[in-house]
Amino acid sequence: MSTTHVVVVMGVAGTGKTTVGPLLAARLGVPYAEGDDFHPAANIAKMSAGTPLTDEDRMPWLDAIGEWAHGRAGLGGVVSSSALKRAYRDRLRTAAPGLVFVHLTGDRALIEDRMSHREGHFMPTKLLDSQFATLQPLGADEAGVAVDVAGSPEDIADRAVTALTRLDG
């Protein structure tokens, strides 16, 4: 499958955005951008210290992701971003109208278990509760699909492609 959509792989920390995103991009034949790479150093330091980001902290990050997505309009691409709040997704859509979201969803216990086993990531498990508290799932009027994170990353990417195909159909 190929696409000209710019797809945002979203969800709370630990759902596999960084793992599933590149797999999804490969299946769609488009480039992948890691959302964490758009964070200013101050945001990474704050999260590494176990402090949740504020909405104000997130704005330059969202704007940078939106700028990348805007540059991929009509060409296609996949970028990861937690995009937990409707307001964040609205800000991304303002920069890049036509974005499609793949919301990675799953059982909190499974996500916490996966987070506890990953290495070299700045987001501590103790921030997971704040992520779930902030999460506003996709609204019925938002272009996107929810994909469960049970199973292997390949299974998840395959389900995302299938769901996106149905969205286009």
C-alpha positions as CSV (number, residue, x, y, z in Angstrom):
1,M,0.0,0.0,0.0
2,S,1.2,3.5,-0.6
3,T,-0.4,6.7,0.6
4,T,-0.2,10.5,0.2
5,H,-1.6,10.9,3.7
6,V,0.5,12.2,6.5
7,V,-0.2,9.8,9.4
8,V,0.4,10.7,13.1
9,V,0.9,7.6,15.2
10,M,-0.4,8.7,18.6
11,G,-1.0,7.3,22.1
12,V,0.4,7.4,25.6
13,A,4.0,6.6,26.3
14,G,4.9,2.9,26.0
15,T,2.3,2.0,23.3
16,G,5.0,1.5,20.7
17,K,4.8,4.7,18.6
18,T,8.6,4.6,18.0
19,T,8.5,0.9,17.1
20,V,5.3,0.7,15.1
21,G,5.8,4.1,13.3
22,P,8.7,3.0,11.2
23,L,7.1,-0.3,10.4
24,L,3.9,1.5,9.3
25,A,5.9,4.0,7.2
26,A,7.7,1.1,5.5
27,R,4.4,-0.6,4.7
28,L,3.0,2.6,3.3
29,G,6.1,3.5,1.4
30,V,6.7,6.8,3.0
31,P,9.3,8.4,5.3
32,Y,9.1,8.2,9.1
33,A,9.9,11.0,11.5
34,E,10.4,10.3,15.3
35,G,8.3,12.8,17.2
36,D,10.7,12.7,20.2
37,D,13.4,14.2,18.0
38,F,11.3,17.4,17.7
39,H,11.3,18.0,21.5
40,P,13.5,20.9,22.7
41,A,16.2,19.9,25.1
42,A,14.4,21.5,28.0
43,N,11.4,19.2,27.5
44,I,13.6,16.1,27.5
45,A,15.3,17.3,30.7
46,K,12.0,17.9,32.3
47,M,10.5,14.5,31.4
48,S,13.8,12.7,32.3
49,A,13.4,14.2,35.8
50,G,10.0,12.7,36.0
51,T,8.1,16.0,35.6
52,P,5.1,16.0,33.2
53,L,5.2,18.6,30.4
54,T,2.7,21.5,30.5
55,D,0.7,22.6,27.5
56,E,3.1,25.5,27.2
57,D,6.0,23.1,27.1
58,R,4.4,21.2,24.3
59,M,3.6,24.1,21.9
60,P,7.1,24.4,20.3
61,W,7.2,20.6,19.9
62,L,3.8,20.4,18.3
63,D,4.7,23.3,16.0
64,A,7.8,21.5,14.9
65,I,5.9,18.3,14.1
66,G,3.2,20.3,12.3
67,E,5.9,22.0,10.2
68,W,7.3,18.6,9.2
69,A,3.8,17.2,8.4
70,H,3.0,20.3,6.4
71,G,6.1,19.7,4.3
72,R,5.0,16.2,3.6
73,A,1.4,17.2,2.5
74,G,0.5,15.4,-0.7
75,L,3.7,13.3,-0.4
76,G,2.8,11.1,2.6
77,G,4.7,10.4,5.8
78,V,4.4,9.0,9.2
79,V,5.4,10.8,12.4
80,S,5.0,9.8,16.0
81,S,3.5,12.2,18.6
82,S,1.6,11.4,21.7
83,A,-1.1,13.9,20.6
84,L,-2.9,13.1,23.8
85,K,-5.4,16.1,23.8
86,R,-7.8,17.2,21.1
87,A,-6.3,20.7,21.3
88,Y,-2.9,19.2,20.4
89,R,-4.3,17.4,17.4
90,D,-6.2,20.6,16.4
91,R,-2.9,22.5,16.5
92,L,-1.2,19.8,14.3
93,R,-4.2,19.9,11.9
94,T,-3.9,23.7,11.7
95,A,-0.3,23.4,10.5
96,A,-1.1,20.3,8.3
97,P,-4.7,20.0,7.3
98,G,-5.7,16.5,6.3
99,L,-3.6,14.6,8.9
100,V,-4.8,11.1,9.7
101,F,-4.2,9.7,13.2
102,V,-3.5,6.1,14.2
103,H,-4.2,5.9,17.9
104,L,-2.3,3.0,19.6
105,T,-4.5,1.8,22.4
106,G,-4.1,-0.9,25.0
107,D,-4.4,-2.2,28.5
108,R,-2.5,-0.1,31.0
109,A,-0.8,-3.1,32.6
110,L,0.6,-4.2,29.2
111,I,1.8,-0.7,28.4
112,E,3.5,-0.4,31.8
113,D,5.1,-3.7,31.4
114,R,6.5,-2.7,28.1
115,M,7.7,0.6,29.4
116,S,9.6,-1.1,32.3
117,H,11.6,-3.2,29.8
118,R,12.7,-0.6,27.4
119,E,16.1,0.9,27.7
120,G,17.5,4.3,26.9
121,H,14.2,6.2,26.9
122,F,13.8,9.4,28.9
123,M,10.1,8.8,29.8
124,P,9.9,7.1,33.2
125,T,7.1,4.7,34.0
126,K,5.9,6.9,36.8
127,L,4.6,9.4,34.3
128,L,2.2,6.8,32.7
129,D,-0.7,7.8,35.0
130,S,-0.4,11.4,34.0
131,Q,-0.4,10.3,30.3
132,F,-3.7,8.3,30.8
133,A,-5.2,11.2,32.7
134,T,-4.4,13.6,29.9
135,L,-5.5,11.3,27.0
136,Q,-8.6,12.4,25.0
137,P,-9.3,9.6,22.5
138,L,-10.0,10.5,18.9
139,G,-13.4,12.1,18.4
140,A,-15.9,10.8,15.9
141,D,-15.2,13.9,13.8
142,E,-11.4,13.3,13.7
143,A,-9.9,11.4,10.8
144,G,-8.2,8.4,12.3
145,V,-8.4,4.9,13.6
146,A,-7.7,3.2,16.9
147,V,-5.4,0.1,16.9
148,D,-4.9,-2.2,19.8
149,V,-1.3,-2.8,20.8
150,A,-1.6,-6.4,21.8
151,G,0.7,-8.7,19.8
152,S,4.0,-8.1,18.0
153,P,4.9,-4.7,16.4
154,E,4.5,-6.3,13.0
155,D,0.9,-7.4,13.9
156,I,0.1,-3.9,15.2
157,A,1.5,-2.3,12.0
158,D,-0.5,-4.7,9.9
159,R,-3.7,-3.9,11.8
160,A,-3.0,-0.2,11.3
161,V,-2.6,-0.6,7.5
162,T,-5.9,-2.6,7.4
163,A,-7.7,0.1,9.4
164,L,-6.3,2.9,7.3
165,T,-7.4,1.1,4.1
166,R,-10.9,0.9,5.5
167,L,-10.7,4.6,6.4
168,D,-9.9,5.4,2.8
169,G,-12.5,3.0,1.4
